[in-house]
Every structure is written in C-alpha cells, then in structure tokens.
Amino acid sequence: MNSQKIECNCEKTAIPHDCWIAGIFMASGAALGAAVMYFFDPRRGRARRAELQQKAASVVQKAGHKLTKKGEDLLNRAKGLVAEADAAFEHREDTANDDIVAERVRSNLGHITPQANAIQTEVVSGVVELRGTLSPDKKRIVIDEVLSVPGVKGVRDLLVAA
C-alpha cells in the first residue's frame, strides 16, 4: 500500500488579490460583450439604439429643466435677499406724502373688505380719517389694517356701523 500523507492547507485557500482582479475584468468583458451583442443585433439593434437614444435625450432634457428651475429659484432668492438688505439700510423719510399714504390705505382696504368703496379716506399729516358705513365685525379689522400701513401715524374713526 501506498501511504501518502495528506496535508491540510486551510490557511492557503484564500483567493489571491490578482485572481479577484482577473475575475472582475472577465465579468466586465462578458457584460460589455453582451451589451454590444444586444445593441448591434442585426434584427433589433437599430430599434434598441434608437430607444436608448430617446431615453437618454429625455433624461438630459428633464435634468436641464430641473437645473433651470433651480437656477431661477436661487436667482429669485438672491434678488429677494438683496432687496431685503437694501430696504434695511435704506434711509427713509419719517414723513411720507399724504397722497401716497392715502393710496396705500385704499389699496390695503381693497384687500380686506369688499365694502372698500363705501369708505372715504382723507389723510392729513399722516392721520387717516375714515368715513362711511361698515359692518361692525369688519370695523376693528379695518382700523388695525390702516394702522399697519407705512406712513400712518394715527386713525380718526368716523365709521358708522351698518
């Protein structure tokens, strides 16, 4: 009988680094070959390439559209920040023209009540005089809104509850 000694090489069973790299290159080559066969097939290759081109163009177009929108958004935000900074440092006159204040008041009244035409406004030295008829529930809202208008120093309430 032949008596041969069998040794266990458990520590040496790990695949060397070079074998991993060769395996990756082989798998990549096989995938590339399959892709070339898929897209250059004599019967369906042209249609597959056209479909791929359309999908790629669509992705590029959508990405460009999103990028444009993001750019516009950033530009508008930057403009807003510049306007806020400009307004913070802008030297304003303490007394605004009474005609300008009156226009501001009429504009704000039009936003808060449909009865704005029934209210007459007169501004003298920044004090707004309100005349006309108005429902009682809207009266306090109107006065508060008029007081919040830039340039208004006070309100003389001559409104009649209707």
C-alpha positions in Angstrom: 0.0 0.0 0.0 1.0 3.5 -0.8 0.9 5.6 2.3 0.8 9.2 1.3 0.5 11.9 3.8 -2.3 14.4 3.0 -1.8 17.9 4.4 -4.5 20.4 5.1 -3.8 23.8 3.6 -6.7 25.7 5.1 -4.7 28.9 5.6 -3.8 28.9 1.9 -7.3 28.5 0.5 -8.0 32.3 0.2 -8.1 33.6 -3.3 -5.2 35.9 -4.1 -5.8 39.6 -4.9 -4.7 39.1 -8.5 -7.4 36.4 -9.0 -10.1 38.8 -7.9 -9.0 41.5 -10.3 -8.8 38.9 -13.2 -12.4 37.8 -12.3 -13.7 41.3 -12.3 -12.1 42.0 -15.7 -13.6 38.8 -17.1 -17.1 39.6 -15.8 -16.8 43.2 -17.1 -15.7 41.9 -20.5 -18.6 39.5 -20.6 -21.1 42.2 -19.7 -19.6 44.5 -22.4 -19.8 41.8 -25.0 -23.4 41.1 -24.1 -24.2 44.8 -24.4 -22.5 45.0 -27.8 -24.5 42.0 -29.0 -27.7 43.4 -27.6 -27.3 46.8 -29.3 -25.7 45.7 -32.6 -28.1 42.8 -33.2 -28.8 42.7 -37.0 -32.6 42.5 -36.5 -33.4 44.6 -33.4 -30.2 46.5 -32.7 -31.2 49.7 -34.6 -34.5 49.9 -32.7 -32.8 49.3 -29.4 -30.2 52.0 -30.1 -32.9 54.5 -31.1 -34.9 53.7 -27.9 -31.8 54.2 -25.8 -31.1 57.5 -27.5 -34.6 58.7 -26.9 -34.5 57.8 -23.2 -31.1 59.4 -22.8 -32.4 62.6 -24.5 -35.4 62.6 -22.2 -33.3 62.3 -19.1 -31.0 65.1 -20.3 -34.0 67.3 -21.1 -35.6 66.7 -17.7 -32.3 67.3 -15.9 -31.8 70.5 -17.8 -35.4 71.7 -17.0 -34.9 71.0 -13.3 -31.5 72.7 -13.3 -33.1 75.7 -15.0 -35.8 75.8 -12.4 -33.4 75.5 -9.5 -31.2 78.3 -11.1 -34.3 80.6 -11.4 -35.3 79.8 -7.8 -31.8 80.6 -6.5 -31.7 83.8 -8.5 -35.0 85.0 -7.2 -34.0 84.2 -3.6 -30.8 86.1 -4.1 -32.8 89.1 -5.5 -35.1 88.9 -2.5 -32.1 88.9 -0.1 -30.6 91.9 -1.9 -33.9 93.8 -1.7 -34.3 93.0 2.0 -30.7 94.2 2.7 -31.3 97.3 0.6 -34.5 98.1 2.4 -32.8 97.6 5.8 -30.1 100.1 5.0 -32.3 102.5 3.0 -32.7 105.9 4.6 -36.4 106.6 4.6 -38.1 109.9 5.4 -40.1 109.9 8.6 -43.0 111.8 7.0 -44.5 110.2 3.8 -46.5 112.3 1.4 -50.2 112.3 2.4 -51.3 111.4 -1.1 -49.0 108.3 -1.1 -50.3 107.2 2.4 -53.9 107.6 1.2 -53.2 105.4 -1.9 -51.6 102.8 0.4 -54.6 102.9 2.7 -57.1 102.5 -0.2 -55.1 99.6 -1.6 -55.0 97.8 1.7 -58.7 98.3 2.3 -59.5 96.8 -1.1 -57.7 93.6 0.1 -59.5 93.1 3.4 -63.1 94.2 2.7 -65.4 94.1 -0.3 -67.0 97.3 1.1 -63.9 99.4 0.5 -65.8 101.7 -1.9 -68.1 102.7 0.9 -65.2 104.0 3.0 -63.9 107.5 2.3 -60.3 108.2 3.4 -58.6 111.5 4.0 -55.0 111.9 5.2 -53.7 115.0 7.0 -50.2 114.9 8.3 -50.2 111.1 8.5 -53.5 110.8 10.4 -56.1 108.9 8.4 -59.8 109.9 8.7 -62.2 107.1 7.9 -65.8 107.9 6.9 -68.6 105.7 5.7 -70.6 102.7 6.7 -69.2 99.3 7.6 -70.4 96.2 9.3 -69.4 96.1 13.0 -67.4 92.9 12.7 -65.2 94.5 10.0 -64.7 97.8 11.7 -61.9 96.7 14.1 -60.1 94.7 11.3 -60.1 97.8 9.1 -58.8 100.1 11.7 -56.0 97.6 12.6 -55.1 97.3 9.0 -55.0 101.0 8.4 -52.7 101.4 11.4 -50.3 98.9 10.0 -49.8 100.9 6.7 -46.4 102.6 6.5 -46.7 106.3 7.0 -49.9 106.2 9.1 -49.4 108.0 12.4 -53.0 107.6 13.6 -56.6 106.9 12.7 -59.7 109.1 13.3 -62.6 106.7 13.3 -65.8 108.3 11.9 -67.2 105.0 10.6 -70.9 104.2 11.1 -71.9 100.6 11.9 -74.4 99.3 9.3 
